[in-house]
């Protein structure tokens, strides 16, 4: 019987920043993130890459989540019927595929595992915004409930608490709801009606379980516990604490279903992502800002430092803290990912660039052109983010990144890797590749060239010019011919192997 052959990815350059919770740490400190229609597991040194490829019949990845013990990976994909796949992190083999008719959407927007990893919470997208609870090992839909408000406002996140209470929090635009898992059934919890219903929540996270003294706010917590005990309520040390961020720059602290405090970050900056750890928590803001909060004896938390990601004033999309709590990883909306050493924060100056790029970087917008060098391990790409990049797939690095004043439509790299041709709105430019720059050596009057390619030997190149294909000598840039015959615009030019 013939064995089926197929292509498997060897290396993926890129980052899918539209996915919620798109960055995670594994047990050994590796990073997990989506790129294209794949989930990439990359070692801390960047030398080892493993992949979980998406289903061919699906349209793209919309959410990912690691289980608390880091042994399971859940991947949600957009399709006519939204699908969730659960993988074993050691073997990367799919253990279950979950399909349900009760999703009411083509996608899931958020995933969360229970503390023991046996239940999987999935928040469906528009138009129904249904919340589903899966006993995933049995492929059983245990419970489902509509989680949005009466207006059908968008929901951005739904999470299960790390404790044994079985609490669930759902946040969104004017949406704040809490549920409790009782015998694998979702039960709504009552909340006091106040201005929280009108707030636009952007993110939510649960704080690590700790005693009241460790959780900060010693005097405040003790007072709250005394009042709760008088009313017959459980002490705060028995309640899970959680944080919720808003577009107004506020962070709300809850114990169970009760609000305890409101923290404020820089005015004018919305809170886009939150992550808690033993010393406090981290808030990712728009404008490429990261604020660190420490536990405080008098108050619950106090802000200690704020760092800026230079030249990347984009909203923070996701935050992740390593198991050792020595490193913070973050991703930006439409941008690359960075790391920050948490154990050295006291020595850092807030006006300096303290973040290190995670991986070789990414295009921050759609890729419009791609070409591969014949004699060197190089790939050239151009993008609507106005950059041209040269990627080295042997070293797994980006050798060159050139920013232009206008968008590049197409790119081709010479077989020697020493020249590139880039198509712009006004002209086609032949450039020589320097150590850290691209220098224009010739400009050709072809506007908006959508595709260009070199011949196998590199002595000629062909460029799309409307309904004509123009041929040029590479070294003199003399036009040696025009190929006509198409009735419409030429879309693609390619050389022959002969």
Secondary structure by P-SEA (a helix, b strand, c coil): cbbbbbbbbcccccccccccccccccccbbbbbbcccbbbbbcccccbbbbbcccccccccccccccccccbbbbbbbcccbbbbbbccccccccbbbbbccccccccccccccccccbbbbbbccccbbbbbbccccccccccccccccccccccbbbbbccccbbbbbbcccbbbbbbbcccbbbbbbbcccccccccccccccccccccccccaaaaaaaaaaaaaaaccccccccccbbbbccccbbbbbccccccccccccccccccccccccccbbbbbccbbbbbbbbbccccccccccccccccccccccccccccccbbbbccccccccccccccccccccccccccccccccccccccbbbbbccccbbbbbccccbbbbbbcccccccbbbbcccccccccccccccbbbbbcccbbbbbbbcccccccccccccccccbbbbcccccbbbbbcccbbbbbcccccccccccccccccccbbbbbcc
